[in-house]
Amino acid sequence: MTDNDFDAASNFVQEKPWRLVNIVQSLRPYLAGGGIAVGSGCLWGYWVGYEWFYRPISPGPATHPLTALCLLLLGTSALLINRSTIFRGLSTGLIFVVLAFCLVWFVDLTFPVHISPFITPFQGSVTLDIQHGKSNSLGLNSLVLLVGTAASLIFYNARYLAAAQAFSFLAAFIPAVSLVGYLYGVENLYGAMSLWTALAGVCVGLSALCMTAEGGLLRYVLSPYSWGWVFRTQSVLGLIFPLALGFLILEVMRLNDHRVFGVYVVGNIWFILLMVGVSSFFLEKVDQQRRRSELKLLEAATQDQLTGLANRRKFFEFGRYEIQRIDRSNNNGLWLLMMDLDHFKNINDAAGHDMGDKVLVMVSRAMQKSVRSVDLVSRLGGEEFAVLLPDSTPDGAEHVANRILASVNSLCILGWTDIHGPVTLSIGCSRITPGSTLEDGMKSADSALYEAKRNGRNQLLMADSAGQSQYQ
Ligand SMILES: Nc1nc2c(ncn2[C@@H]2O[C@H](COP(=O)(O)OP(=O)(O)OP(=O)(O)O)[C@@H](O)[C@H]2O)c(=O)[nH]1
């Protein structure tokens, strides 16, 4: 694994700052302020008798004073919610006041009673409007918008972010439909909801949505990683494309050609399919990168950096796995070679550390070439190596050990062997019998290796000839 590979892998693993979450959360007071401004503007309009402030398009729907009051209270509640305990208490109080108003409203809408006029501020103006045949009523849409926002704030206070998000989304959705109606000039879409109610409703609904940015779905939409980018790009396109297409289609339909409605349906289906296709493309790319990084991290965790051989960790993993296998099956057994380069310190001292490293790399290659593909050569540390030979025989293990001795002896390392003679190593060999542990095998092979060193180095010693016979 090169340094660049490692950087790429660690970039992938390191957590990036989730800045967008903070940015979206910081929008909350402004949006809540928007709701407060519109709500109080409407009430002020009723107070001074300035109609435009509560009926922006005349003759069109007006913002009912109770709706304006509730929007003002909810905006204030959203503004205070993250403050000190007193303000949070006040904020909760305001939510319950709104819910109480909504209950009265609901009773009025459901049963043949009229309680709301008793709690409505500026009821006189409302009565006058109705007498003059102007629209000024409490609508079901506004009720759902207010209850949705209030529920979202309550769930936010209880830290149920996903539920808070779902309710705020619902709350903002309803006035958003009315806004589209105003944009398209289609009365059926906005019905009895005034432009001010729609604007203030979107503001308070979105302010409730913004405060939940650290959880639920929104957190993933705001992710700093590729999937967040894909989602955001698609959300913006998903907003613009159907809106623009809808606008065009509506213009054509106004000319009484209703066949273009099919174009709208097919256009949107086509658009969704395209977006899904683009998502799959990016998802696959990200997943590919993740798979590659995982592989690199796995390699880094199990490989010796200098020689590319298996490291100590891999040696123990492989050894324990193979021991389980010989315990279960009746194969020839697992053989272990413990190996140590002779007088390696001299190489470092005489020719420098770089030459020492070069020797280690070349010796590792020679060892790797001398074994079967099922064997595992590992560097346990320094100039100490080990080979695990699964399903082998005494002759087979001896043969491999001698092949390693010969191939290391015959290495030609410019700057060392040409001046100081061949590199040599000593090997101790043991068999790991069923029921014994890897540590037992290492102990026996180490003793044999120690004897080989004492006997003059550059040789193989089987554990039995070192007086510790382990195989029959
Ligand atoms: N160049 C290099 N040297 C290393 C590395 N790891 C350990 N060494 C050196 O290897 C040397 C091991 O020396 P010793 O333990 O005395 O062994 P030896 O000189 O081979 O002597 P015997 O084993 O008795 O034959 C030390 O000088 C370590 O600094 C490495 O990654 N690169």
The ligand as an SDF file (V2000), in Angstrom:
LIG
                    3D

 32 34  0  0  0  0  0  0  0  0999 V2000
   17.2790   -2.6280    8.1320 N   0  0  0  0  0  0  0  0  0  0  0  0
   16.4430   -3.1010    9.0610 C   0  0  0  0  0  0  0  0  0  0  0  0
   16.9350   -3.6080   10.2020 N   0  0  0  0  0  0  0  0  0  0  0  0
   16.0970   -4.0990   11.1200 C   0  0  0  0  0  0  0  0  0  0  0  0
   14.6920   -4.0840   10.9140 C   0  0  0  0  0  0  0  0  0  0  0  0
   14.1080   -4.6320   11.9920 N   0  0  0  0  0  0  0  0  0  0  0  0
   15.1170   -5.0040   12.8450 C   0  0  0  0  0  0  0  0  0  0  0  0
   16.3110   -4.6730   12.3230 N   0  0  0  0  0  0  0  0  0  0  0  0
   17.6340   -4.8890   12.8990 C   0  0  0  0  0  0  0  0  0  0  0  0
   17.9520   -6.3080   12.8920 O   0  0  0  0  0  0  0  0  0  0  0  0
   18.9610   -6.5000   13.8280 C   0  0  0  0  0  0  0  0  0  0  0  0
   18.7620   -7.8040   14.5740 C   0  0  0  0  0  0  0  0  0  0  0  0
   19.9120   -8.0770   15.2920 O   0  0  0  0  0  0  0  0  0  0  0  0
   20.0530   -9.2930   16.2700 P   0  0  0  0  0  0  0  0  0  0  0  0
   18.7490   -9.5220   16.9910 O   0  0  0  0  0  0  0  0  0  0  0  0
   21.2660   -9.0870   17.1250 O   0  0  0  0  0  0  0  0  0  0  0  0
   20.2650  -10.5500   15.3430 O   0  0  0  0  0  0  0  0  0  0  0  0
   21.4180  -10.9310   14.3390 P   0  0  0  0  0  0  0  0  0  0  0  0
   22.3720   -9.8080   14.1800 O   0  0  0  0  0  0  0  0  0  0  0  0
   20.7690  -11.3990   13.0760 O   0  0  0  0  0  0  0  0  0  0  0  0
   22.1170  -12.1030   15.0710 O   0  0  0  0  0  0  0  0  0  0  0  0
   21.6620  -13.6140   15.1100 P   0  0  0  0  0  0  0  0  0  0  0  0
   20.1760  -13.6640   15.0230 O   0  0  0  0  0  0  0  0  0  0  0  0
   22.1650  -14.1220   16.4190 O   0  0  0  0  0  0  0  0  0  0  0  0
   22.3020  -14.2850   13.9520 O   0  0  0  0  0  0  0  0  0  0  0  0
   18.9940   -5.2850   14.7520 C   0  0  0  0  0  0  0  0  0  0  0  0
   20.1690   -4.5310   14.4980 O   0  0  0  0  0  0  0  0  0  0  0  0
   17.7740   -4.4830   14.3460 C   0  0  0  0  0  0  0  0  0  0  0  0
   17.9820   -3.0830   14.4260 O   0  0  0  0  0  0  0  0  0  0  0  0
   14.1990   -3.5150    9.6940 C   0  0  0  0  0  0  0  0  0  0  0  0
   12.9840   -3.4420    9.4210 O   0  0  0  0  0  0  0  0  0  0  0  0
   15.1040   -3.0360    8.8040 N   0  0  0  0  0  0  0  0  0  0  0  0
  1  2  1  0
  2  3  2  0
  2 32  1  0
  3  4  1  0
  4  5  2  0
  4  8  1  0
  5  6  1  0
  5 30  1  0
  6  7  2  0
  7  8  1  0
  8  9  1  0
  9 10  1  0
  9 28  1  0
 10 11  1  0
 11 12  1  0
 11 26  1  0
 12 13  1  0
 13 14  1  0
 14 15  2  0
 14 16  1  0
 14 17  1  0
 17 18  1  0
 18 19  2  0
 18 20  1  0
 18 21  1  0
 21 22  1  0
 22 23  2  0
 22 24  1  0
 22 25  1  0
 26 27  1  0
 26 28  1  0
 28 29  1  0
 30 31  2  0
 30 32  1  0
M  END
$$$$
